[in-house]
Amino acid sequence: MGIAERREREKEALRTGIVEAARDIVSEKGLDALSMRSIAERIEYSPATIYLYFKDKEELLGEVIKAGFERMGGYVHEELAMAGSEADPAQQHRALGRAYARFALENTAYFRVMFELPNVPHVGRMEDCRSVDSGPAAKQLLAETIQRAMDAGLYELEDAATGALIAWGLVHGLTSLYISGHCAMMLPSQEAFMEVVETAMDSLGNGWVPRETAKPPAP
């Protein structure tokens, strides 16, 4: 490895460290605790060094959110691949829900910064964040998947956007409750939590099945 390549790797490693430090500070202490000085203290560099990489706190926070969405995009691709190319849009919808829940469990700090802090959605470039391979934003992908399920006659809804909001709210609500510790007695493990997520998505999907194709209740 040449000197120039090694220096470039060191610069990228420091940049990543700055982003991760900002993520952890916001997750642990809230948005108001984030400053160039607080990041500098955590990574043991001077504030001036951080300004070489990011012009201000807003740009840095935007990078944290972007990194989170890129990481979540990896989970989406993985779950869709596991569902297989023959999966119908309703099955793909469930795969998206699993990806969201798994991402939150395994990247809780990112999840909190991206979705749980009230001021964060109004800062930086959240709406411009794209998933891996420059794919559509997560909310758009969910709405498009539900629309395809409607077009295929698998779901019966007034509109896909409302359906996407309901679907997101269902999985997000369960995930937030679990991560916050409110379900510890009922759900003692991540496996138990994921089973509940599956049950919730099945219940939602079954409720959206067109009436003429819905299965009658068991006698």
JOSUL-V576888 format. One record per helix or strand of 2 or more residues. SS is the DSSP state (H for helix, E for strand). FROM is the first residue (numbers start at 0). LEN is the number of residues. If there is no record, write none. Layout:
{{SS	FROM	LEN} {SS	FROM	LEN}}
This chain:
{{H	2	27} {H	30	3} {H	35	8} {H	46	5} {H	56	27} {H	88	18} {H	107	9} {H	119	3} {H	125	3} {H	131	3} {H	137	14} {H	159	20} {H	189	19}}
